[in-house]
Amino acid sequence: MAGELAGDAAQDVAQDVARSWRPDVPGVAEVLHARFTRHAYPMHVHGTWTVLLVDEGAVRYDLDRRHRGAPSAAVTVLPPHVPHDGRAATVDGFRKRVLYLEPGVLPVELAGAAVDEPVLPDPAVRRAVAALHAALVRPGEELEAAGRAALLVQGLHRRLAGRAPAPAPRDAPLAERLRELLDAHVVAGVGLREASAQLGASPAHLVRAFGRHVGMPPHAYLAARRVDLARRLLLAGHRPAEAAVLAGFHDQPHLTRHFRRVLGTTPGRFGARGARGAA
């Protein structure tokens, strides 16, 4: 489980290496260690809290319609269901370690503070995240990893709770209601006419409000949620064809198109690496 992959992952995108696995640690949904030079993430979402540590290079990304940067001296925290992209800030690329924390480990009320200022320039937090990653790649250290994860969550809660989020735009409540509707029907999906009838707003108004508030159109948000669900299913051991249906895609090729666009690899390769990482 320890270390970076240098094998078939490099076949996905030249010079790009990535490994994901699901550890046996409460609150941690997934761990990702990656080195990217060429792959750029399009706008996508996670159903988890994302805790990003950049070890080499620099990362640029857009969040809440603003250009951001993830410095190597700090920890970046992104809340669930908030669209963002990601790319190398220089031609040399970047190396990162990511913790995906279950959505319930932190109160949803802290999401606004994380969106307003996702960077935590606290050396103690960075050391805590790095120490947790070190424990996660050492066999037989589940108890240490669980303890470090609990302390990290407590520290993130304390720091985010001390920030006051900016006031929400006028259409934010409507956009949030549509987001909640989409989140509740990730697999089955929701038609725009059905959403319009349930929320009492015209389809065009819904699309505009959602795009302004969330940063991507409803259909793209739903596809991103399905990709996020599919990666969880693959890490849990499901075959790509099964994961495609369970995540709401028409078939495996449909999943593969969206999966490759977001993650730069195929569901099959991602699932195979996850199985090895969990061993």
C-alpha distance (Angstrom), angle and dihedral (degrees) to the residues before:
residue distance angle dihedral
M1 . . .
A2 3.81 . .
G3 3.78 125.2 .
E4 3.78 137.0 12.1
L5 3.78 125.3 -52.4
A6 3.77 117.0 -114.2
G7 3.80 97.1 170.7
D8 3.77 130.5 78.8
A9 3.81 92.8 -16.1
A10 3.78 87.2 75.7
Q11 3.79 88.0 62.2
D12 3.81 90.9 65.5
V13 3.78 96.5 66.1
A14 3.80 121.4 -3.1
Q15 3.80 111.8 -103.7
D16 3.82 91.0 5.3
V17 3.80 119.4 114.6
A18 3.80 126.7 179.2
R19 3.78 138.7 167.7
S20 3.81 129.1 -174.1
W21 3.78 131.2 -175.7
R22 3.78 140.4 161.8
P23 3.81 111.4 -122.4
D24 3.78 125.8 -152.1
V25 3.81 91.5 -112.8
P26 3.82 122.6 120.5
G27 3.78 112.4 -113.0
V28 3.82 95.9 14.3
A29 3.80 110.8 106.1
E30 3.80 98.3 176.9
V31 3.80 143.5 -7.7
L32 3.81 123.1 -147.2
H33 3.80 127.3 -170.0
A34 3.80 113.0 -177.2
R35 3.77 145.8 163.0
F36 3.81 113.0 -156.9
T37 3.77 129.8 -176.8
R38 3.78 105.1 151.3
H39 3.79 108.3 17.4
A40 3.79 116.7 93.9
Y41 3.80 120.1 -169.0
P42 3.81 114.5 -130.1
M43 3.79 120.0 -144.0
H44 3.80 107.4 -58.0
V45 3.79 141.4 147.2
H46 3.79 138.4 -135.3
G47 3.77 128.1 -148.3
T48 3.79 87.5 -140.4
W49 3.79 140.1 64.2
T50 3.82 108.8 -92.7
V51 3.80 117.7 -143.5
L52 3.81 108.8 -170.9
L53 3.79 126.7 -164.5
V54 3.83 117.0 -175.6
D55 3.80 110.5 -156.0
E56 3.80 99.6 176.6
G57 3.79 133.5 15.6
A58 3.78 123.6 -3.2
V59 3.80 138.2 -77.9
R60 3.78 129.5 -142.2
Y61 3.78 122.6 -162.8
D62 3.78 142.8 160.3
L63 3.80 119.8 -121.5
D64 3.80 127.6 169.8
R65 3.82 89.5 -2.6
R66 3.80 91.6 -59.1
H67 3.80 130.4 111.4
R68 3.79 111.5 -116.1
G69 3.77 140.2 179.1
A70 3.79 133.3 -148.5
P71 3.83 108.7 -144.8
S72 3.78 120.6 -155.6
A73 3.80 92.2 -128.0
A74 3.81 93.7 62.4
V75 3.79 143.1 45.9
T76 3.80 120.6 -111.9
V77 3.81 118.7 -148.5
L78 3.81 121.3 -165.9
P79 3.82 121.6 -175.0
P80 3.82 125.5 -131.3
H81 3.80 121.9 -80.8
V82 3.82 96.1 13.0
P83 3.84 112.3 127.5
H84 3.79 118.1 -124.2
D85 3.78 138.7 153.6
G86 3.80 130.9 -152.3
R87 3.78 141.3 -153.0
A88 3.78 142.2 159.8
A89 3.79 114.5 -83.2
T90 3.83 92.2 -148.3
V91 3.79 137.8 29.0
D92 3.81 89.2 -104.0
G93 3.81 91.4 68.4
F94 3.78 124.9 -148.3
R95 3.79 143.3 -92.4
K96 3.78 118.1 -137.2
R97 3.79 143.7 175.5
V98 3.79 118.7 -153.1
L99 3.78 133.8 -167.3
Y100 3.79 116.8 -160.1
L101 3.81 106.4 -157.9
E102 3.78 122.8 -160.7
P103 3.84 110.3 -98.7
G104 3.80 93.5 -118.8
V105 3.80 96.4 59.1
L106 3.82 90.8 81.6
P107 3.83 127.2 36.4
V108 3.79 115.4 -100.9
E109 3.81 87.7 -128.2
L110 3.82 88.7 73.5
A111 3.81 93.4 61.5
G112 3.81 93.6 87.5
A113 3.79 92.5 54.2
A114 3.80 90.9 50.4
V115 3.81 92.2 49.8
D116 3.81 92.5 48.9
E117 3.80 92.8 50.3
P118 3.80 115.3 5.6
V119 3.80 96.3 171.4
L120 3.81 118.5 90.7
P121 3.83 105.9 -164.5
D122 3.80 93.2 -166.9
P123 3.84 117.1 126.2
A124 3.80 90.3 -155.8
V125 3.82 91.4 58.5
R126 3.79 91.1 48.1
R127 3.79 91.3 51.2
A128 3.82 90.3 48.9
V129 3.81 92.5 51.9
A130 3.82 92.5 46.1
A131 3.82 91.4 48.8
L132 3.80 91.1 51.1
H133 3.81 91.3 51.8
A134 3.80 89.9 49.7
A135 3.81 90.3 53.4
L136 3.80 92.0 46.3
V137 3.81 93.6 59.8
R138 3.82 95.4 46.8
P139 3.82 113.0 90.0
G140 3.78 115.0 -122.4
E141 3.80 96.0 18.7
E142 3.80 98.2 108.7
L143 3.80 93.2 123.7
E144 3.81 92.7 52.3
A145 3.80 91.0 45.8
A146 3.82 91.8 49.9
G147 3.80 91.2 50.6
R148 3.78 93.5 47.7
A149 3.82 90.7 47.2
A150 3.81 91.3 53.0
L151 3.81 91.9 50.0
L152 3.80 91.6 46.8
V153 3.81 92.8 52.0
Q154 3.81 89.7 49.6
G155 3.80 90.5 51.2
L156 3.80 93.5 48.1
H157 3.80 90.4 49.2
R158 3.79 92.0 52.3
R159 3.80 94.6 48.5
L160 3.80 97.3 43.9
A161 3.80 93.0 44.8
G162 3.79 89.6 60.6
R163 3.78 92.3 63.9
A164 3.81 126.2 83.6
P165 3.84 113.7 -141.1
A166 3.78 120.8 -132.6
P167 3.84 117.6 -100.9
A168 3.80 114.6 -86.5
P169 3.84 121.0 -109.3
R170 3.82 119.3 -105.7
D171 3.82 95.6 -99.7
A172 3.80 94.0 43.3
P173 3.84 96.0 101.0
L174 3.81 91.8 53.5
A175 3.81 91.8 46.4
E176 3.80 90.7 48.8
R177 3.80 91.2 51.2
L178 3.80 89.5 53.1
R179 3.80 90.3 47.0
E180 3.81 89.9 52.4
L181 3.81 89.7 49.7
L182 3.80 91.9 51.0
D183 3.80 91.9 45.5
A184 3.80 90.2 52.7
H185 3.82 91.9 52.5
V186 3.80 104.6 36.2
V187 3.79 94.3 137.0
A188 3.81 101.1 35.4
G189 3.79 94.7 36.2
V190 3.80 129.3 -148.3
G191 3.79 126.1 -109.9
L192 3.78 119.0 -129.9
R193 3.82 92.3 -122.1
E194 3.79 90.9 51.0
A195 3.79 91.5 48.9
S196 3.79 90.4 47.3
A197 3.80 91.5 53.2
Q198 3.81 93.5 46.8
L199 3.79 95.5 46.5
G200 3.79 99.0 38.4
A201 3.79 97.3 -125.4
S202 3.80 133.2 110.1
P203 3.82 117.4 -98.3
A204 3.80 91.6 -115.4
H205 3.81 91.9 50.2
L206 3.80 90.3 49.4
V207 3.79 93.3 51.3
R208 3.81 93.3 46.5
A209 3.81 94.0 46.0
F210 3.79 92.5 46.9
G211 3.79 93.1 47.5
R212 3.81 92.8 49.3
H213 3.79 94.5 47.1
V214 3.81 102.9 34.6
G215 3.79 100.7 30.0
M216 3.80 99.1 -125.6
P217 3.83 135.8 58.8
P218 3.82 119.6 -91.4
H219 3.81 94.8 -108.2
A220 3.81 92.0 53.2
Y221 3.79 91.0 47.6
L222 3.81 91.4 52.2
A223 3.81 91.9 48.7
A224 3.80 90.2 50.2
R225 3.81 91.3 50.9
R226 3.80 89.2 51.5
V227 3.81 91.9 51.3
D228 3.78 89.0 50.2
L229 3.80 90.4 51.0
A230 3.80 91.4 47.4
R231 3.79 92.9 54.5
R232 3.81 89.6 53.0
L233 3.81 90.2 50.7
L234 3.80 91.7 48.7
L235 3.79 91.4 50.5
A236 3.81 88.3 50.4
G237 3.82 89.6 58.4
H238 3.81 104.1 -96.9
R239 3.79 117.9 144.7
P240 3.84 116.0 -114.6
A241 3.81 93.6 -107.4
E242 3.81 90.9 51.7
A243 3.80 92.8 44.9
A244 3.80 90.6 51.2
V245 3.81 93.6 57.1
L246 3.81 95.0 39.6
A247 3.82 90.8 51.3
G248 3.81 94.1 50.7
F249 3.82 102.0 -101.7
H250 3.80 120.9 136.8
D251 3.80 93.2 -122.6
Q252 3.80 142.8 -32.1
P253 3.85 95.5 -75.2
H254 3.82 88.8 53.2
L255 3.80 89.8 52.7
T256 3.81 92.2 44.4
R257 3.81 93.0 55.4
H258 3.79 93.2 53.9
F259 3.81 95.0 36.3
R260 3.81 94.6 52.8
R261 3.79 91.6 47.2
V262 3.80 92.8 54.0
L263 3.81 102.8 34.7
G264 3.79 103.5 23.4
T265 3.82 93.6 -124.6
T266 3.79 140.0 72.9
P267 3.81 125.0 -95.2
G268 3.81 89.5 -116.0
R269 3.78 95.0 56.6
F270 3.78 92.3 41.2
G271 3.80 91.4 51.5
A272 3.81 93.0 46.9
R273 3.80 92.3 52.0
G274 3.79 90.9 47.0
A275 3.80 91.0 52.8
R276 3.80 91.3 52.4
G277 3.79 91.7 46.1
A278 3.79 91.5 53.9
A279 3.79 93.3 51.1
